[in-house]
Amino acid sequence: MNYSESETALGKVVVVGNRVFINGKELPPCPAAGRNVSTINGKVYIDGWEYKKGKWRRTLKAIWHIFF
């Protein structure tokens, strides 16, 4: 199980496996396993998925963050 913690403009972001918490509030489960986690400019990217408008979406920008 992977664990990641970071401080962003959104607040404290904690990722445990595919479960994501922002300031203690749990987001809907991410469809991915949570191996590659990035938080940039207040946005959360996990394994090619971006949390956007209340849902996890597969976006080109999120896929980009897997490789770079």
N, C-alpha and C positions, 0 to 999 in steps of 0.2 A: 504494500500500500504506500503510495507516494504522499508526501506532506510538503506543502509550500506555504510560506507566510511572507507577506509584504505590506508595506505602508504606501497607500496611494492617495490621490485627491478624494477618492470615494471614502477612504478610511482604511481600516485594517482588513486585508483580504487574506483569508485562510482557505487553502485547498487541501482536502484529505481524500485521496482517491478521486472519485468523480463528484464529490460533494463540495460545494463552494459556499463560504460564509463571508458576508461583508458586514462589518460592525456587529457581528453576532447573529445576523439574520441570514437564514439559509435560503439560497436560491434554488430554483428547480434543478434536479440532477442533470449534469452534463452527459450527453450521449457518449462521450469519450472517456477513456480510462484515467486521464489526468497525468500523463507522463511528461508532456511539454506544456508548461504554464508560463504565460507572460501577462503582466499587467502594465499597460502603457497608457499614459494620459487618461487615467480613470476608466480604462476599458480592460476587460478580462478576456484573454484568449487561451483556450485549452485544446491542444491537439487538433488545430484547424477549425475550431468552433469559437464563435464570438457571442458573448451575452449582449443582446441588443434588443431594446424595446420589450423587455420582459420575457424573452425567449432565447434559446440557444439557436444560432443560425450558422450554417456552413457558409463562410465568406472567403473570397479570394484574399482579403487582407489577413484573415486569421490563418489561412494556409501559408501565406508569406512568412508569418511569425514562427512557423515550425522550422523553417530553414535558415532564417536570418535573425 
